[in-house]
Amino acid sequence: MYELDQLTVEGDPKAMGQQQGEAFRDRVRSLVAHRLDETTGYLAQRSSDRMHRLEEVGHRCLDLLERWDLPGWQEHMGVAEAAGVDPARLLVILNMTDTRDLVCWSPEGDDEGCTAMSIPADRTEASTVIMAQSWDLNRGDIDHVVAVHRLPEEGPETWTVTVAGGPTLIGMNEHGLWVGTTNLKTGDVQLGIGYMNLLHRAIRERTHADAAATIESATRIAAHTYWLGDEQGAVQLECSATDVVRRELGADPIVQTNHCLDAAHQQRQPEQPGPSSLHRFDRATAMLAKGAFDLDSVRAVLSDRSEGALSISRHPDDGQPTTTNACAIGIPAQRVFEACRGPADLGRWVRLPFTRGG
């Protein structure tokens, strides 16, 4: 069973960053080296000689982050200082799927990403919204997955599942606000804010409406979906760098993997969806089509292995470059946030408790 290491940090943003950098120093350095190797290989496979642009992108996006979210920038700088890594390089590798899209478009699909879902209250056993997702990316990333518990001097208590030294990837705050994401690709990239930094800012809001407005109004580097939910409801944003399509959670679950569903966004995709994204979308949609769901039945969806390497749960021994690195489920109304490292059927699930009242 994969175990999920947990760390609690507290204080001002820089202090919380320094605590993470000190605790995860070796893993932060290892992650930087690992993802730089992955990016080098990614560009080489596409005959792209643009690796040198990553440094420029990192410095310019770091400056944009400082102006857009000073507390988030301060925490990032604290991590880099304590771990002894370059802050611009750290920002590049943490937001890798965005920053590499900015320097190079590929001719082939690689099916990196996630499977995410929102389930309406009327379709759950407890009559309350359930949010869930897997996080799939480079197979080597699984060694760097951690859960970080933040108790800031100002702002809400949060739990996030992320990589060592990273800001929010999937998380929930003390008010029951859930944030999550899946990766997309569209051609309208620009200098801006990386997806993990967007999520890290959004999780400090009180409601899903405010969190959605934060992401909608930001200058985004590249395409992603963003999932925002609380006890009042949920919204999914299918974003390119320049456009947003909103999907409010209604009577039916929302599902998305790693290809665009909006027709206008589909026209901007630089490559055709890969078989994994298509299969995972169809399988998750079918599994959520009927029945009433709870934590166990949602875990069963995330654990699905019905199609081998094309399944929702992607195993390291499938022989693919991408694997499921973490999974999470949230029930915002109950402040329930559960997660595991690795695939849902191979990781040990833990409940990550809140200590403040919310």
N, C-alpha and C positions, 0 to 999 in steps of 0.2 A: 504494500500500500504506500502511495506517495503521501508524505506528511507535509503539512503546511506550516512553516515557521511563522511566528507572530512576534511583532515588536510594538510596544507602546512608546510614543514620544509625546513630549509636552513642552509648552513654553511659547515663545514667539516664533515666527516662521523660520528664521535662520537657525535658531536653536534646534527646532524639530528636524531641519535638514542635516545639521551637524550630527545629531544623534543617529540618524539613519546612515550617514556616511561612515561614522565610526563603527556601528554595529555590522554593517554589510560591506566593509571596505573591500575585502577580497572578492566578493561577488559582484560588486559594482565594477571593479577593474576587469574581472573576467567577462562580464556582460559587454563592456565597451569593446574589448578585443574580439569577442565572439561575433558581435553584430557588425563590426567593421569588416571582418573576414567574410561574413555573409553578403554584405553590400558589395565588396570587391568582386566576389564571385557572381553576384547578380548582374553587375554591370559588364563583367567580362563575357558572360554568356550571351550578352546582347551586343557585343562588339562596341561597347561604349567606353570612350576615354574621358569620362567626366568625374572621376573620383575626386579630383582636385577641387571641384565645385562644392563638395560637402562642407569644407571648412568655411567658405564664404557664406553659404546658406546658414550654417550654424551661428555665426557671429551676427548676421543680420536678423535672424529670427530671435536670437537671445535679446537683442536690443528692443525688438517689437514686444517681446514678453514683458520686459521691464516696464515699458510704458503702459501696457494693457492690464497687467496683473502683478503689481509690485510684491504683494505677499508671496505669490507663487514663485516669482523670480528669486526672492530672498531665500525661500526654502531650497530651491534648486541650487543656488550658489553655495548654501551651507553644505549640501550633500557633496558637491564637487570639491569643496575645500577640504572637508574631513576625509573624503575618500582619496584625495590626491589625484584627481583627474581634471582634464580641461573642461570647463563648463559648457563651451560651445559644442565640443565634440560629444559630451554627454547628452545635450539637448537633441543633437542629430540622431543619435542611436536610440534614444527613448522614443522618438517620434519617427522611427525608421521608415514605416510604410508611407508616411507623408513626405519626408525629406528626400527619399530616393525617387519618389514620383516627380518631385520638383526638378531633379537633374536628369532624369532619363525615363522615357516611356518604352515599354517592352512590347515585342510582337507576339508574345505567348502568354497565356494565363498560367498562374502558379497556384491559384486556389488557396491563398493565404487568407485568413480571416476568422470568422466566428459564426455561430448560429444563435440568434437572439429571438426572444419572444415576450409578448405581454399578454396576459390572460385576464379577461374582464371578471368582475366580481360575480356576475351571474353564472360563470362557468367554473367556480371554485367551491370547494366544500365549505370553506369558512365565509363565503360571500364577501370576499375582499380581493382586491387586485393582487396578482402574483407576477413578478418580473423574474426573468431568468436568462442566462446565456452561458455558452461555452466560449473560451478564448483559444483560438488556434493560430499558431505562428511557427517560427523556426523550431525544429525539434530540440535544438540545444538550449532554447530559452527555458525549458522546464526546470533546469537546475537553478534558475535565478528567481523563481516565483516566490513571493512572500505576501503576508498580510500585514498591513501597517495600521495601527490604531492611533489616531491623532487626537490629542486633548489640548487644543490651542488656547492661548490666553484670550483671544477674541475669535468669535465664530463658533460654529457647531462642532461637536464631537463627530468624528467620522471613522469608519472602517473602509479600507480599500484593499482590493487584491490587485497586485501590480508586480513589477520586477524590482529587484533590489536597487535602491537609489531613485526609483521612478515616482512620479506623481500618480494621480488617480487613473486607473484603467476601468475597473468595475467597483462600485461602492455604494454605500448608504450612509446617511448622516442621522443624527439623533432625532430629527424631525420626521424621519421615515422617508426622506427623499432618496430615491434610487437613481443611479446614473450608470449607463453602459454604452457599448458601441459595437459596430461591425465595420470592417474595412470595405470600401468601394474604390473604383477607379473611374475617373472622368478626366478629360483632357484639359480642363480649365484650372490649372494649378497657378499658384501665386505665392509670393513671400507673405507670410502671415503667422498665425498661431497654430502650433501643432495640436493634434487631437487629444493627446494626454493632458496637455496644459489647459485645453478647453474644458475637459471633464473635471480637472482639478479646481478650476474656478467655479464651474456649475454646481459642484457638490457643496459649496458653501452657501447656496441659496436655501430658502425655507420651503418653497413649493416647486412643483414640476413646471408650472407656468413660468416662474421667474428663471428657473434653470434653462428652460427652452429659449427664452428671450435672450439670455446671455450668449448662447451659442449662435442663435440666428443673427445677432447683431455683430458678431465678431468677424474679423478678417481671417478666414480659414485658409490653410495651406492647400488642402486637397480634399477629396471626397471621403465621407464616412456617413454611417447612420449613427444617430444619437438617441438613446432611450432614456426618457425621464419619467418617473412615476412616483406617486405618493398615495396616501389613503383616499384622496379625492378623485384620482384617475391617472391617466398616463397619456403621453404623446410620443410618437416616433418621428424624428426628423431625418429624411433622406436628403443629405446635403452634398452638393458639389462644392467647389471652392467659392462659387459666386451665387448659387441658387439654393433654395430650401423648399422641399415638399413636406408638408405636415400631414401626419396621420393620427388623428385622435382615436384613442381606444374606445370602441363602441361595443356592440353586442358580440362580436367575434374576435378571437385572438389575432394579434399581429405577429407575423413571422418574417424575418429577412436573414439572408446569409450574406454572400459577397458579390452579388450582381445587382445592378440597378433595376428597380421595378417601375419607376416613372419613365414614360415614353421619351420625354425630352432628355432625361439623363442617359437613357439607353443610346441615344444618338451621339452622345459625347464619350461613350466608352471606347478606349483605345484598343480594346481587345475583346473577343467574345468570351462569355462566361465559361468557366471550366466545368467539367463534369461533377466535381465534388460539390461546388456551390449549388448547382442545379439539383442534384440528388438530395442534398441535405435540406434544401428548401422544400422540395416535394414531400420528403419523408416527415419533416417536422409539421408541415401543414396538415398532412393526413392524420398524424397522431393526435393533433390538437383539434380535429374536426368535431369530435363528439366526446361526451363524458364530462364529469366534474373533477377538478384537479386539486391536489394538495401537494405538500412537499415531496412525498414519496413518488407520486405519479409524475411529477415534473422531473424528478431525478431519473425516472425510468426513460423519459423522453431524451434527456441529455446523455443517457447511457446506451442508447440504441446502437446496436452493432449488426443490424439486419443486412447491410450491404458491404460488409468488409471494409476496405480502405475508403469507400465512398460513404460510410456511415456518419451519423452525427458525432459519435465518439470516435476520435481518430487516435489510434494507438502508435506508440513509438516503433513497434515492431511491424507496422504495416509496410515499411520500406519506402515511405514517402518523405519528402523534405519538411513537410508540415505535420504537426501533431497537436492534440488538445493539451494545452499547458495548464489550464485552470478552468473551473466552472463555479458559478454562483447562482443562488436563488434568493429572492427577497420577498417578504410580505410586509409592505410598508406600514399598514395599519397596526400591525403587531410588533413593529421594530425588530422583525426576525430577518437576520442576514446569515446565510449559511454558505460555505465555500469549501472547495477542495483543490489541492494541487494535482495537476495531471488530469487524465480523462475521468469522467464522472463515475465510471465503473471500476477504476483502478486507484482512485485517490481516497484518502480517509476524510470524510465530511466532518466539518467542525462548525459549531455555532459561534459567531463572533459577537459577544455581548456589549451592549451599551451601558454606561455607568451613570449618565446624566438623564434627567427627566424628559428632555425633549419638549 
